[in-house]
């Protein structure tokens, strides 16, 4: 069991990581979109996927920084989404779920 200050630091680190990952996904969308436009390829559907993930992670990270109630549930969804990214995503996700369960971080968001 950790104290409240350590939990706040833990959540802030996740928030910053999710914000940066969201911005990276949005930058990837812009790069893919520019490649497709420069090569006159009309398949934009695949380029939209990083944009959607990027916006989701960005909004989740901002919600974690503001400690809103919905951000707790979107954080759990983000952990589920990064779980299949072997091996790093799996380890991060398992560690995140363990901290959520052990430290009862839900109380910080209500």
Order of alpha helices (4+ residues) and beta strands (2+ residues): alpha-alpha-alpha-alpha
